[in-house]
Structures are given as C-alpha cells and as structure tokens.
C-alpha cells in the first residue's frame, strides 16, 4: 500500500468533540520571552516525528495503534492517504537535531504520571508544536490512545495548519490580497505563485499550477436569507449553480459540478472569530473526464445579507491529493475580514 511506504522507523540495528478536555495543559513557549534563543523548527508540512518511550518500544499492539492515530486517513478522499508522513523513533534516540522538528507526538510512561494529553508550543524550536501523551502504564497509554485518537490527530493537524498559515503571512502576495479585499471585504493569504485567473463582481478564481497538478481557490458570494442555506442539498445546489456559470471546461458544454457519486460531508466549525460550515466532497466536469477533491468554507458575511464561500480544489489524476489539498486548506483558514485586520 502507498501509505505504508511512507512510514519510517529509526532504531538501532538490533531493534517508528472536545478540544478543551484534551488540551487541558497548553504551554505557549518553552521559556517566557525566550523564543529568540530557540532555533527555527525543521521538517515540512504533513510530516510528524512520533517519539515512543523506551518501555513501550516492543509493545507492537500499542505501536500499531499509534500508527493508526498519526497516519489516519485524510478526510473525504476515495483512497487512503495518511494524514501525516510518520517518522518513528525510540525515546532514547531523540537527539538535539531531531527534537527541533515542527510536529512531534511524544509518548511518555512513568508510575507517578497521570494519564493526559497536552499541546506544547515552541518547546525546543520556534513554530513548533508537540503533542505530549502521558500515562502511568502501558495499559493506560493504550486506553488513552484508543479513547482520544480522533482528538490527538485533530490537535496535531490543527497545529500543522497553524504553521502553514504563519508561513503564508510571512510571504504574502499583497497585490492579490488587496484586490480580493476590495471585492469581498476580506481575503485569504497567498504566496507569490498564485495568480488571479478570473474576477467578476461576485466570483474570483485563484490558481497555482505546478506541472500537471491543478490547485485552485474559488471565492464567491451569494444572497443569504435564513439558515436553510446551510442544509446539504441547498449548499450543493448553490455550488453547482455558481460553478456552472463561472467554471467552464475546455470543451463547449462542459463545466464543473459536484459529483453525485460521493455524498458531501458537512461539519460546523468555529475557527478564531468565525463560525462556518465546512463541506468536503468530489468535483467532476459535466460531460468531461476530470475530477478531484474539494473542501469549502461557507459563512455569513458581516452584513448578514450575503453568504461567502471559500473553496479549494485539486486535480492530480496520477498521484496523491492530500499533500496539495493540505496546502490549500491552509489558505482557506488564513482568511481574514478587513474589519479584523490591524
């Protein structure tokens, strides 16, 4: 399987709901005011080092469960693609070089420890997130991973996305952002590789094409009257109506649609100052042979009379989709209304 080849083990030759409940102990920095002394975090988006306590290294059941947590499937894809590329190491091998990695999941066991999960920021490097899982025994650790697996994976994914958003802001395309601010009263952050392909008073299409991989962002607005607009059938119908008019294919009579073969998944999300509905699904081209994953965020504009939708889509027919969709999701999460910018 493709995802198995991406799971690496580093060991000696003789030998890889509820946010409040899980993130009860959050450290904002290793040392107060000492971030300037820390090195920059290493590693890339979607990569994680899992550090296993020496006493757990030979527990194959627990390590298999840890793999299932860290390499769980990326949501709403027709084939399995892991949420993270995982590098697994034994606790005693956590060197100064390895511990600066941007995303880490550490398992610690000691008789005096109480079971729990903490998220630590900037522990050994700037822009680093460490998910620390502690338990007083191997059995307690197994139980904790079993009960909290979705929250642990979600905490790691949220931290990874936060790093990506920060990178976007450091290298932002201000000209593109200014254009979108004027059009929608807000904008995501983009790097210089993104270009504005199409603009109308109610729709914008931003695109980045590396080789044969199509990565795009749509932003559009439409009238809003009541909460029925957020029901799945209505969201799909509105999406299809917008894309039929704004996203034609390469041949006459072809245009983007929502694939009827995969039921979209909806989730209500509260991110920073905004509540939005996230929709994940699969897009197709009407009367053509193209398709891929999409994810959208829809929310009510400050005027309360319009709904704004941000949508990311990927076309990569011969390879993985999650790596590129992850980058675009960071763009969606970077959206800021002008009123909230400083």
Buried (B, 14 or more C-beta within 10 A) or exposed (E): EEBEEBBEBBBEEEEBEEEEEBBEEEEEBBEEEEBEEBEEBBBEBBBBBBBBBEBBBEBEEBBEBBBBBBBBBBBBBEEBBBBBBBBBBBBEBBEEEBBBBBBBBBBBBEEEBEBBBBBBBBBBBBBBBBBBBBBBBBEBBBEBBEEBBEBBBBBBBBBBBBBBBEBBEEEBBEEBBEBBBEBBBBBBBBBEEBEBBEBEEBBBBBBBBEEEBBBBBBBBBBEBEEEEBBEBEEBBEBBBEBBEEBBBBEEEEBBBBBBEEBEBEBEEEEBEEBEBBBBBBBBBBBEBEBBBBBBBBBBBBBEEEBBBBBBBBBBBEEEBBBBBBBBBBBBBBBBBBEEEEE
